[in-house]
Amino acid sequence: MSRALEGIRVVDLSHVLAAPITSMFMADLGAEVIHVEPPRGDDAREFGPFVGEAGKNRSGYFISLNRNKKSMVLDLRKEAGKKILRQLIEVSDVLLENYRPTTMRKLGFSWEEIQEINPRIIYASISGFGQYSLPGYDSRPSYDMVAQGYSGLMSITGPEGGQPCRVGSSVGDIFSGHQAAIGILAALIHREKSGKGQHYDGAMVDGLFAVLENAVVRHTVNGEIPGPLGSRHPSITPFQSFKTKDSWIIAAIGNDVLWARFCEVIGREDLTGDPRFRTNRLRTEHVKELVPIISEEISKKTTKEWAELFAGADLPFSPVNSIKDICADPHIRYRNMLVEIEQPRVGRMTIAGSPIYLSETPGEVYAPAPLLGQHTEEILRNILNYSQIEIDRLKQEGTISGEV
Amino acid sequence: MSRALEGIRVVDLSHVLAAPITSMFMADLGAEVIHVEPPRGDDAREFGPFVGEAGKNRSGYFISLNRNKKSMVLDLRKEAGKKILRQLIEVSDVLLENYRPTTMRKLGFSWEEIQEINPRIIYASISGFGQYSLPGYDSRPSYDMVAQGYSGLMSITGPEGGQPCRVGSSVGDIFSGHQAAIGILAALIHREKSGKGQHYDGAMVDGLFAVLENAVVRHTVNGEIPGPLGSRHPSITPFQSFKTKDSWIIAAIGNDVLWARFCEVIGREDLTGDPRFRTNRLRTEHVKELVPIISEEISKKTTKEWAELFAGADLPFSPVNSIKDICADPHIRYRNMLVEIEQPRVGRMTIAGSPIYLSETPGEVYAPAPLLGQHTEEILRNILNYSQIEIDRLKQEGTISGEV
């Protein structure tokens, strides 16, 4: 089976999470991703959980994000390292990085300079506040947490009336990683017609701001300042978790047809006729009166009992699954969303699969994550036509390195 | 300025949020998106906040998601409506929908049938559990809340030791919307070589499972069951919000170099030498001892004072911004992440812009959201070459309609 992005080469200067998500999507879809790491390695190699023999010194975190990629170690503080990077840029379709904007400029790889090396390249940058930004913002260091706090997302996540919470996964990085993939692929499509590359300038703060959905319009339209609502949806009701006899169940009643059926299942057909609850808009206005009535009913049965009743009535519902529950879930297994890989120096391990289900060219995990600099020599030899003598000299100078 | 996806036509049967996010990205990038709505309209037209005159009867939520798109009303319960949809499919590049899998099959638009109409089309479906799924799962209704609960994301979001919380925006829908855009664009690139379309089968549950990042490996590697951690990161320390004298500030200390500088700024250089805190891995192991020490120091100054100190030391930090703060933020304004549109029947309103910053073909808001069926006649006339007599007959039969 062929892969969608076969033949596309990505020079990937990324680290940790945001841009590595972008190159993960591209590698899963068949692009050749060359992850260029500094001699000390991508910072993510130091993040837990750790696996493998010899003191469990391999990062499971790094492995899960860097499957399917190649690793090359280049010391970009050395002129010889920069020269190799320039040669890679010449023969690649995409250059990806998520350093601070000032870092790449200082290294001599601004968009102006890169265009001169290869005018057809798509240069994708992800940073906290963007390349094109207010004075000083381009040198501001950023992490997911910074974007979650700065963007406003944290202020609407958490218990109602309580302390703002971080989303349990690093969505500030991960959304901007998705958005960069969209930008790069759109730019590749455009290049077919224009023949020209371009610069993608992603900002993590913007990426999260763009997905606040109704919170933004509620403020711009009504001056509202949305706060955290626990598990409740701000404009759809009832749409939240309720405590059952033994745990929690989510009921997601998204329209009036479902509402009528829901009332029947919980034995409160009388609510359907109640003028306070007739439409979604009214139910949301009267949420404080409605939720105690429903909670009272839901507390009378177990999660399993309600699950059967809700399923029987074709209502949208879910238990609140733990990570253990979902990793053992038959749906996740059936959809191949957990895959086993044979990881060098580690052995068999299980990581999340690709959500990009394409019938002819699905995203796939087809190779493990690389050791640090595992492909340095191979890339110099096969892509850039370096001789073994040159390679040995670069190694001796410390410009390149690699585990074998 | 040209747009990246100019010349690509999308027939968009989507509703509410997941697939509308996909078509929003595509429309922002210049694709012609024809949002085909049932006579009662996309459900999102009933979701608040409401704007406009005549009883504030327009959904600001719908408007923010459907800018740049066209709207056509087709009654797909009628054979004549299906016929028009088939004709649209014949002349389009992408067909997008997020009904339950069984719905499209019942209507006669399974992937097998659509391929026969147009073998070059990319057919993208988003559903809760996927088209290819365990028996019964393909007819399961789903909403964002269901995916947040089912995927495990809710179980790791919320106060430490407390009740699981929903992420404050509908990330179950929004991630799968991003992923479908990635799948579609990759499939369009592949079609250049293969000449063939394919089916994208997105599942909201899979889409969220795929972004749980370290939570999954921590379980598969160590058998851990991660729970909610408030604002704290599970494997980077210190990386959370701390209470200042007057509010909250986030410190995101992602590596050992930053750690040394952070200790200096808070006046606790002694911590750098403490063997419990020497590396990120050690700090994470000893988080329960470390956080009280830091909290004590941070409580001594205001957020503004710490912000200046952290900025001076080039440390990653952020205040926890409210939605009001971020909507008034100079960075968001500078990056054009809030744009004003002139919306018919509403007037001027402000919505979030596009995060897809491409230097030559940026994502842009260039048109307001359509009235219900605003473009029905225009599309029949200009794209499908219907005569006015035919159009009038379809209108009379109730197959088509449209606000003008």
Interface residues (C-beta under 8 A of the other chain):
Chain A: S2 A4 L5 I8 V16 L17 F25 L29 D43 E46 F47 G48 P49 F50 V51 G60 Y61 I63 S64 L65 W111 G128 F129 G130 Y132 S133 L134 Y137 S139 R140 P141 S142 Y143 D144 M145 V146 A147 Q148 G149 Y150 S151 G152 L153 M154 S155 I156 T157 G158 P159 G162 Q163 P164 C165 R166 V167 G168 S169 S170 V171 I174 F175 S176 H178 Q179 A181 I182 G183 L185 A186 A187 L188 I189 H190 E192 S194 K196 Q198 H199 Y200 D201 G202 A203 V205 D206 G207 F209 A210 V211 L212 E213 N214 A215 V216 V217 R218 H219 T220 V221 N222 E224 I225 P226 G227 P228 L229 G230 S231 R232 H233 S235 I236 F239 Q240 S241 W248 I250 A252 G254 N255 L258 T279 N280 R281 T284 A311 D314 L315 P316 F317 S318 P319 V320 N321 S322 I323 K324 D325 I326 C327 D329 P330 H331 I332 Y334 R335 M337 L338 M349 T350 I351 A352 G353 S354 P355 I356 Y357 L358 S359 E360 T361 G363
Chain B: S2 A4 L5 I8 V16 L17 F25 L29 D43 E46 F47 G48 P49 F50 V51 G60 Y61 I63 S64 L65 W111 G128 F129 G130 Y132 S133 L134 Y137 S139 R140 P141 S142 Y143 D144 M145 V146 A147 Q148 G149 Y150 S151 G152 L153 M154 S155 I156 T157 G158 P159 G162 Q163 P164 C165 R166 V167 G168 S169 S170 V171 I174 F175 S176 H178 Q179 A181 I182 G183 L185 A186 A187 L188 I189 H190 E192 S194 K196 Q198 H199 Y200 D201 G202 A203 V205 D206 G207 F209 A210 V211 L212 E213 N214 A215 V216 V217 R218 H219 T220 V221 N222 E224 I225 P226 G227 P228 L229 G230 S231 R232 H233 S235 I236 F239 Q240 S241 W248 I250 A252 G254 N255 L258 T279 N280 R281 T284 A311 D314 L315 P316 F317 S318 P319 V320 N321 S322 I323 K324 D325 I326 C327 P330 H331 I332 Y334 R335 M337 L338 M349 T350 I351 A352 G353 S354 P355 I356 Y357 L358 S359 E360 T361 G363
